[in-house]
């Protein structure tokens, strides 16, 4: 997520201005009461977990050891839950087996002994209803102002779709549940890898292939600890429009939206003279798309004139594209400062239209809905003045200065030429 801290003074000034000019801009929600990190581990206990191909041990025994070590090292403030799938039904009825998912440790402060005892009794048994388990895990974690995390550990594809686990992940992301799903694969299978990568990408999570007990334990610990770092306020959900006139008016903050393939979405931001708009956008590649794609962020005037277009920015992730821009309202700094010090009314803001565009195209068979996840960050700050250059004067003063400089240059050039000619003749 793109974390943001706004200036109270700038925000109050902006709200005071727009109270006169029109409706107040939408604002990111106030800072919520701090919540503890909430994480749920979802473990596949289907029949394939009996395979003994990780350091000569069964997959389930390696997972149980990893869970024990994670529970022992759990940060005190973290609320942890554990859900399993395919752990109880031993029959052949697929309809029954595909409902086999239970929460064996409720999300909350952890009783370490009870949690380890519950995990120790697990034996590989049934089917693999990954999609249903993800949907249930999201319900276990509940909703809130901060991000929740699910860590899915499995060795195989979902054998029970529908619901398809990738579609479930997109469904959860589209609901604005602030949910991140990280996936860990225990089998070197290409189909499993693609499915787990799709689940993770849809929610902004990560995929990792764990091929040893040490890798599995270390990665789960890392993801649980990361829950504390990502336990930040969720972006405010906002809906952009296809024209500037009806676009939502936004104050400084972090906003989430969805954008269809090859779409342009508009948002409005009021910027006063002497202020600078800083904006960035990030778009997640949560499904398969064709090559040659990109994201563009532009600032335009209300009449459509382009003011500036954003430059690409590295996000550090291959599945996220970002762009950012800066734009200052044109105003004389001294006049703006005098206006602020006097009792004169505050200058009316310029309404800048931010346009988010993408050139994505879906691969054959790829779902077009919901749109691609978009995160928009907006800040309005005091404009940084440009460095002052030497003042050469204006009008007749500048003309006289240039005339004197030209005469001196010609005189020096003539003297040097005479000296060179005299020296050349003597030699």
TIGULO-581217 format. One line per field, with one value per residue (C-alpha): residue number from 1; y, z, x. Coordinates in nm, 3 decimals. Example, Ala and Ser with C-alpha at 12.3 -4.5 7.8 and 13.67 -1.06 7.14 Angstrom:
2
pos [1:2] .
c2 [-0.450:-0.106] .
c3 [0.780:0.714] .
c1 [1.230:1.367] .
END
This chain:
427
pos [1:2:3:4:5:6:7:8:9:10:11:12:13:14:15:16:17:18:19:20:21:22:23:24:25:26:27:28:29:30:31:32:33:34:35:36:37:38:39:40:41:42:43:44:45:46:47:48:49:50:51:52:53:54:55:56:57:58:59:60:61:62:63:64:65:66:67:68:69:70:71:72:73:74:75:76:77:78:79:80:81:82:83:84:85:86:87:88:89:90:91:92:93:94:95:96:97:98:99:100:101:102:103:104:105:106:107:108:109:110:111:112:113:114:115:116:117:118:119:120:121:122:123:124:125:126:127:128:129:130:131:132:133:134:135:136:137:138:139:140:141:142:143:144:145:146:147:148:149:150:151:152:153:154:155:156:157:158:159:160:161:162:163:164:165:166:167:168:169:170:171:172:173:174:175:176:177:178:179:180:181:182:183:184:185:186:187:188:189:190:191:192:193:194:195:196:197:198:199:200:201:202:203:204:205:206:207:208:209:210:211:212:213:214:215:216:217:218:219:220:221:222:223:224:225:226:227:228:229:230:231:232:233:234:235:236:237:238:239:240:241:242:243:244:245:246:247:248:249:250:251:252:253:254:255:256:257:258:259:260:261:262:263:264:265:266:267:268:269:270:271:272:273:274:275:276:277:278:279:280:281:282:283:284:285:286:287:288:289:290:291:292:293:294:295:296:297:298:299:300:301:302:303:304:305:306:307:308:309:310:311:312:313:314:315:316:317:318:319:320:321:322:323:324:325:326:327:328:329:330:331:332:333:334:335:336:337:338:339:340:341:342:343:344:345:346:347:348:349:350:351:352:353:354:355:356:357:358:359:360:361:362:363:364:365:366:367:368:369:370:371:372:373:374:375:376:377:378:379:380:381:382:383:384:385:386:387:388:389:390:391:392:393:394:395:396:397:398:399:400:401:402:403:404:405:406:407:408:409:410:411:412:413:414:415:416:417:418:419:420:421:422:423:424:425:426:427] .
c2 [0.000:0.375:0.528:0.900:1.179:1.505:1.853:1.977:2.341:2.279:2.066:2.329:2.599:2.382:2.308:2.677:2.766:2.502:2.585:2.906:2.754:2.450:2.113:2.002:1.741:1.381:1.303:0.995:0.862:0.989:0.786:0.478:0.356:0.132:-0.233:-0.534:-0.724:-1.004:-1.309:-1.646:-1.945:-2.172:-2.522:-2.784:-3.123:-3.310:-3.659:-3.540:-3.393:-3.749:-3.737:-3.769:-3.546:-3.258:-3.343:-3.708:-3.622:-3.593:-3.256:-3.249:-3.318:-3.037:-2.801:-2.901:-2.831:-2.493:-2.404:-2.493:-2.272:-1.985:-2.004:-2.002:-1.694:-1.509:-1.135:-1.068:-0.812:-1.033:-1.200:-1.537:-1.791:-2.130:-2.281:-2.619:-2.774:-3.141:-3.246:-3.446:-3.614:-3.956:-4.057:-4.044:-3.809:-3.501:-3.282:-3.350:-3.345:-3.005:-2.849:-2.977:-2.669:-2.576:-2.308:-2.497:-2.187:-1.870:-1.538:-1.365:-1.372:-1.715:-1.991:-2.140:-2.482:-2.521:-2.406:-2.653:-2.936:-2.866:-2.874:-3.192:-3.397:-3.321:-3.614:-3.585:-3.694:-3.546:-3.302:-2.954:-2.680:-2.386:-2.133:-2.210:-2.200:-1.855:-1.717:-1.861:-1.727:-1.376:-1.408:-1.531:-1.220:-0.983:-0.627:-0.323:-0.011:-0.199:-0.471:-0.840:-1.120:-1.481:-1.718:-2.016:-2.328:-2.597:-2.859:-2.887:-2.728:-2.669:-2.992:-2.847:-2.543:-2.370:-2.146:-2.096:-1.974:-1.708:-1.569:-1.573:-1.368:-1.112:-1.105:-1.030:-0.761:-0.598:-0.577:-0.344:-0.577:-0.469:-0.833:-0.963:-1.331:-1.472:-1.821:-2.093:-2.389:-2.721:-2.903:-2.818:-2.822:-2.559:-2.563:-2.517:-2.234:-2.048:-2.081:-1.966:-1.677:-1.568:-1.573:-1.369:-1.116:-1.049:-0.927:-0.769:-1.065:-1.279:-1.633:-1.850:-2.208:-2.376:-2.679:-2.742:-2.731:-2.437:-2.239:-2.302:-2.206:-1.895:-1.772:-1.818:-1.630:-1.351:-1.318:-1.317:-1.049:-0.850:-0.831:-0.580:-0.364:-0.367:-0.315:0.042:0.234:0.114:0.347:0.524:0.366:0.620:0.594:0.784:0.890:0.904:1.287:1.560:1.759:1.482:1.342:1.315:1.608:1.471:1.611:1.489:1.118:0.764:0.627:0.290:0.233:-0.018:0.057:-0.147:-0.246:0.050:0.293:0.658:0.754:1.116:1.270:1.639:1.811:2.183:2.359:2.722:2.964:2.906:2.535:2.225:1.912:1.585:1.271:0.911:0.608:0.236:-0.037:-0.407:-0.675:-0.915:-1.130:-1.233:-0.946:-0.911:-0.760:-0.394:-0.232:0.072:0.317:0.694:0.969:1.317:1.650:1.856:2.181:2.173:2.258:1.953:2.128:1.903:2.063:1.786:1.412:1.176:0.989:0.614:0.523:0.194:0.017:-0.256:-0.520:-0.678:-0.703:-0.332:-0.034:0.318:0.677:1.013:1.386:1.732:2.054:2.405:2.664:2.977:3.270:3.535:3.413:3.764:3.850:3.518:3.578:3.931:3.798:3.542:3.804:4.051:4.017:3.980:3.672:3.361:3.317:3.066:2.732:2.588:2.261:2.013:1.698:1.388:1.129:0.768:0.570:0.220:0.027:-0.320:-0.582:-0.915:-1.246:-1.480:-1.621:-1.363:-1.208:-0.837:-0.769:-0.643:-0.380:-0.368:-0.248:0.119:0.308:0.687:0.904:1.280:1.557:1.936:2.127:2.472:2.514:2.506:2.829:2.796:2.909:3.280:3.371:3.689:3.995:4.177:4.442:4.533:4.777:5.057:4.934:4.595:4.755:4.982:4.687:4.481:4.777:4.831:4.457:4.452:4.752:4.597:4.264:4.431:4.640:4.339:4.133:4.416:4.453:4.078:4.072:4.358:4.187:3.858:4.027:4.220:3.904:3.708:3.975:3.983:3.605] .
c3 [0.000:-0.051:0.284:0.317:0.581:0.499:0.635:0.856:0.769:0.396:0.426:0.634:0.384:0.099:0.268:0.350:-0.014:-0.162:0.084:-0.117:-0.458:-0.436:-0.266:-0.036:-0.180:-0.068:0.199:0.303:0.626:0.957:1.120:1.278:1.628:1.604:1.557:1.616:1.307:1.213:1.022:0.934:0.824:0.583:0.557:0.294:0.464:0.157:0.070:-0.144:0.164:0.255:-0.016:0.139:-0.096:0.125:0.290:0.296:0.507:0.434:0.335:0.629:0.887:0.746:0.757:1.117:1.225:1.051:1.222:1.564:1.513:1.382:1.681:1.922:1.751:1.708:1.800:2.113:1.948:1.648:1.641:1.464:1.340:1.171:0.915:0.742:0.430:0.341:0.700:0.814:0.534:0.429:0.187:-0.191:-0.220:-0.384:-0.299:0.071:0.052:-0.117:0.190:0.416:0.571:0.940:1.157:1.426:1.597:1.608:1.514:1.830:2.097:2.063:2.324:2.196:2.355:2.230:1.879:1.850:1.988:1.727:1.443:1.572:1.531:1.158:0.916:0.532:0.432:0.162:-0.123:-0.186:-0.164:-0.181:-0.309:-0.031:0.232:0.114:0.127:0.476:0.595:0.484:0.698:0.992:0.976:0.952:0.829:0.965:0.875:0.848:0.626:0.704:0.573:0.474:0.428:0.215:0.225:-0.029:-0.257:-0.521:-0.736:-0.615:-0.691:-0.605:-0.829:-0.841:-0.669:-0.854:-0.602:-0.839:-0.894:-0.518:-0.469:-0.725:-0.564:-0.223:-0.368:-0.547:-0.219:-0.075:0.218:0.256:0.236:0.119:0.035:0.030:-0.115:-0.053:-0.290:-0.165:-0.500:-0.812:-1.039:-1.309:-1.280:-0.904:-0.948:-1.193:-0.968:-0.655:-0.843:-0.968:-0.615:-0.476:-0.761:-0.734:-0.376:-0.386:-0.213:-0.295:-0.419:-0.301:-0.381:-0.061:-0.132:0.215:0.576:0.640:0.347:0.453:0.817:0.730:0.476:0.704:0.984:0.745:0.622:0.973:1.080:0.768:0.881:1.142:0.877:0.643:0.919:0.795:0.713:0.407:0.107:0.073:-0.203:-0.471:-0.816:-1.103:-1.403:-1.780:-1.795:-1.582:-1.511:-1.304:-1.152:-0.772:-0.597:-0.388:-0.096:-0.007:0.076:-0.059:-0.272:-0.428:-0.748:-1.031:-1.398:-1.697:-1.978:-2.199:-1.992:-1.890:-1.540:-1.418:-1.072:-0.970:-0.725:-0.627:-0.625:-0.514:-0.646:-0.458:-0.409:-0.577:-0.666:-0.621:-0.740:-0.814:-0.935:-0.909:-1.098:-1.015:-1.285:-1.117:-1.425:-1.755:-2.003:-2.347:-2.391:-2.469:-2.194:-1.974:-1.728:-1.784:-1.533:-1.669:-1.519:-1.740:-1.710:-1.692:-2.065:-2.154:-2.202:-2.082:-1.802:-1.741:-1.784:-1.534:-1.561:-1.503:-1.155:-1.039:-0.777:-0.694:-0.806:-1.147:-1.106:-1.035:-1.271:-1.132:-1.255:-1.080:-1.154:-0.998:-1.102:-0.952:-0.999:-1.167:-0.929:-0.816:-0.484:-0.336:-0.429:-0.286:0.037:0.069:0.010:0.286:0.533:0.451:0.512:0.139:0.041:-0.047:-0.419:-0.580:-0.656:-0.998:-1.050:-1.194:-1.360:-1.297:-1.574:-1.517:-1.841:-1.923:-2.238:-2.100:-2.319:-2.176:-2.301:-2.458:-2.188:-1.926:-1.727:-1.797:-1.471:-1.214:-1.340:-1.257:-0.903:-0.892:-0.598:-0.627:-0.389:-0.376:-0.189:-0.212:-0.056:-0.066:-0.400:-0.382:-0.535:-0.822:-0.749:-0.818:-1.108:-1.141:-1.200:-1.514:-1.499:-1.739:-2.025:-2.086:-1.803:-1.968:-2.312:-2.173:-1.999:-2.318:-2.520:-2.278:-2.273:-2.655:-2.678:-2.424:-2.604:-2.939:-2.790:-2.629:-2.947:-3.154:-2.920:-2.924:-3.305:-3.342:-3.102:-3.292:-3.632:-3.499:-3.353:-3.678:-3.891:-3.666:-3.692] .
c1 [0.000:0.112:0.132:0.050:0.078:-0.092:-0.040:-0.325:-0.263:-0.277:-0.589:-0.774:-0.682:-0.801:-1.133:-1.185:-1.133:-1.360:-1.637:-1.680:-1.616:-1.843:-1.884:-1.606:-1.373:-1.394:-1.139:-0.954:-1.100:-0.967:-0.692:-0.854:-0.794:-0.485:-0.577:-0.354:-0.231:-0.474:-0.348:-0.497:-0.289:-0.479:-0.329:-0.409:-0.455:-0.579:-0.461:-0.169:-0.001:0.109:0.378:0.727:0.929:1.052:1.385:1.271:0.968:0.597:0.463:0.222:0.494:0.708:0.407:0.330:0.687:0.676:0.348:0.491:0.796:0.582:0.348:0.644:0.794:0.464:0.482:0.279:0.048:-0.044:-0.385:-0.355:-0.607:-0.564:-0.801:-0.764:-0.912:-0.956:-0.885:-1.189:-1.386:-1.249:-1.526:-1.558:-1.857:-1.708:-2.006:-1.950:-1.570:-1.570:-1.735:-1.454:-1.295:-1.281:-1.126:-0.931:-0.787:-1.003:-0.843:-0.728:-0.455:-0.295:-0.287:0.039:-0.006:-0.362:-0.269:0.021:-0.193:-0.464:-0.210:-0.043:-0.363:-0.401:-0.381:-0.401:-0.750:-0.969:-1.032:-0.885:-1.155:-0.914:-1.170:-1.418:-1.141:-1.026:-1.379:-1.426:-1.089:-1.188:-1.500:-1.288:-1.071:-1.365:-1.350:-1.178:-0.984:-0.656:-0.516:-0.573:-0.351:-0.415:-0.120:-0.224:-0.004:-0.096:0.058:-0.211:-0.476:-0.828:-1.020:-1.360:-1.415:-1.654:-1.581:-1.254:-0.993:-0.857:-1.207:-1.265:-0.947:-1.064:-1.406:-1.254:-1.028:-1.322:-1.516:-1.253:-1.193:-0.827:-0.727:-0.388:-0.339:0.015:0.057:0.315:0.344:0.482:0.489:0.695:0.390:0.332:-0.049:-0.028:0.222:-0.005:-0.308:-0.126:0.036:-0.306:-0.452:-0.164:-0.159:-0.532:-0.494:-0.147:0.015:0.318:0.379:0.670:0.768:0.895:1.113:1.255:1.144:1.375:1.234:0.876:0.932:1.132:0.879:0.577:0.755:0.842:0.483:0.338:0.586:0.505:0.143:0.257:0.424:0.122:-0.133:-0.195:-0.509:-0.693:-0.738:-1.073:-1.282:-1.381:-1.535:-1.377:-1.587:-1.537:-1.551:-1.398:-1.717:-1.877:-1.554:-1.529:-1.357:-1.069:-0.870:-0.519:-0.529:-0.500:-0.784:-0.871:-1.067:-1.108:-1.042:-1.156:-0.920:-0.814:-1.023:-0.973:-1.092:-1.118:-1.079:-1.073:-0.836:-0.857:-0.516:-0.471:-0.209:0.115:0.038:0.179:-0.015:0.170:-0.005:0.085:-0.105:-0.030:-0.214:-0.185:-0.167:-0.408:-0.473:-0.317:-0.278:-0.123:0.221:0.292:0.091:0.133:-0.023:-0.043:-0.127:-0.207:-0.316:-0.545:-0.736:-1.116:-1.132:-0.918:-0.582:-0.300:-0.096:0.155:0.181:0.337:0.662:0.686:0.801:0.951:0.740:0.990:0.738:0.696:0.317:0.256:0.289:0.318:0.338:0.361:0.345:0.389:0.216:0.212:-0.059:0.085:0.095:0.341:0.480:0.507:0.148:0.026:0.215:0.071:-0.279:-0.238:-0.110:-0.388:-0.761:-0.826:-1.029:-0.832:-0.777:-1.009:-0.845:-0.781:-0.965:-0.716:-0.844:-0.635:-0.674:-0.568:-0.537:-0.417:-0.336:-0.406:-0.571:-0.694:-0.565:-0.823:-1.049:-0.947:-1.232:-1.279:-1.464:-1.404:-1.161:-0.790:-0.706:-0.598:-0.446:-0.427:-0.224:-0.283:-0.104:-0.132:0.158:0.314:0.491:0.869:1.006:1.251:1.609:1.659:1.888:2.098:1.880:2.002:1.734:1.455:1.381:1.639:1.863:1.897:1.955:2.232:2.396:2.399:2.540:2.830:2.902:2.909:3.149:3.386:3.382:3.460:3.742:3.909:3.873:4.033:4.331:4.396:4.379:4.633:4.868:4.848:4.909:5.209:5.361:5.303:5.483:5.788:5.824] .
END
